[in-house]
Amino acid sequence: MAPCGMLRITETVSIPESELRFTACRSSGPGGQHVNTTDTRVTLLFDVAGSPSLTELQKVAIRGKLRRRMDKHGVLQVTSQMFRSQKTNKESAVDRFVELMQWALKPVVPRKETRVPRSAKRRRLERKKRTGQRKRERKTPDVRGEY
C-alpha cells in the first residue's frame, strides 16, 4: 500500500484509502473452535459510481470490465479469506483491488487487421487435397475401376 493514505492505481489514477470500506465476517471452510468465533474473512467495498477520484470515462471502463463483481448500486466488492488473520486478509483484498483496477483501466489496444500469408493459404489447400485424396482411396472402385 502507498504511503499517505493513497492507493496508486496507474500513473494518473490514485484512490484515497478513505473511499474504501471494509467488512469482516466468518470464513467458510474447515477449521477448529477458533475459526467459529473469529471474523477473518474481509470484504472490501468501493463505490465506483460515487467516487470523486475517477472520471466518468474511467467509471464506464470499470463498470464494463468488473460488472460481475459489482452490485446494482455500483459498489465493487473484493473478498479475501485466504489467510487466518483479518489484517493479512485486508492487505490481500487491497492488493487484489489494485490489480483489478489496473486491469480495468488499462486501455484497449485495437487489433490491427493483417492479411493471411500466401504460404498459410497454400498449406491449408494442400492439407485439404491430402484429406480428400485419403478419403477417395478408402472408397471401393465401381465396375469401370474408377472411384
N, C-alpha and C positions, 0 to 999 in steps of 0.2 A: 504494500500500500504506500502511496505517496505521502510525503510529509505535509503539514499544514492543512490536513483535512480535505485534500482534493485528490480525486482519483483521475489519473491521466489516462484517457482512453486512446486518443490519437494526438497528433501534433497540434491540432486546433480544438479538440474537444476535451474538456475536463469537467468532472461532475463532483460537486461538493458532497462529502460524506453525510452531511445533514439531510440530503434528499433521499437517503436510503433508510428504510425501516426494517427492523428485524423482529421475527417472532420465533419462539422456541417451543418445541413440543417433544413428546417421547418418540424415540427412534423405533422403527419397526424391526423385526427380525429377532433372532435368538439372543439370549442374554441371561444373566442371573438376576439376583434380587436388586442389584444396583441399577440395572437398566430400566427396571419397572418404576423407579422412583425419581429418575433424573431426566430433565428435558435437554437432550443433547442435539436433537435434530434442529437445524436452523434454516429458516426460510427468509431470504432477502426479498424485499418488496421495493420496487422502483416505479414511481408514477411517470410513465413516459409521456402521457398526454398532458400532464400538468407541470412538466419540468421546464423551468426557465433557462436551463443550461443548453437546451437543444433547439435548433432551428426547426421550422415546420418540415423542411425537406428531410432533415435527419430523422424526425419523428416518423415520417412516412416510410423511410427506409427501414427503420427498426420495426415498425408495425408489420411491414411486408415480410421481413425475414424471420422475426421472432413471434409471430402471431400465435403459434401453438403454446407458447409459454406465457401468454398474456390473458388476463380476464377481460370481460366485456367492458370494463371501465378504463382499459388501457394501462393496467398495472402489471409490470413484468415481475415474474416470480422465479427465483433461483433457489433451489433447495440443496442442502448438504447434510448427509448423515453418515459419512464415511468414517469419521473419527469418533473416539469415545468422549472427547471433551467438546463442550459447547464453543469455547474460544477458538479451537482449531477448526471446527466446522464453520464458524463465522468467517474466518480468514479464507477458508476454502471456497465458500459461497461468493465472497467478494472477488477472489481471483477468477472464478468461473464467470461472474458477471462482467468483469473487464474483458475477458476473452470473447464472450458472446457479443458485447457491444462493439469490440474491434472488428469482429467478423461482419456484423450487421452494417457497420458504417464504411466498410471497405467498398470503394467504387467498383461498379461492374464494368469490366473491360469488354466492349463489344467485339464479337467474333469477326475476324477478317475472313471473307469468303476466299477460298482457294480453289484452283482447278484440280481435277483428278489427273494425276500424271499419266502420260501415254503408256508407260510401262505397266502401270497398275491395270489399265483397261485391257492391255494385251494379255497379261497374266490371267485376268478374270475370264476372258474369252477362251484362252487355251484350256483352262480348267473346265469350262462348260463343255468344250469339244471332247475332252477326255472322258468326262462323265457320260456324255451322250454315246460315245463310242463303246464304252464299257456296257452300257445298257443294251445297245444293239447286239453286242456279242453274246449276251445272255439269252436272247430270243432264239427259238428254233427256226431254221430256214423253211421257206414254203417249198412247193413242188419244183419250182424253177431254180432253187438253190439261192434265192435272194432273201434278205431279211425283211 
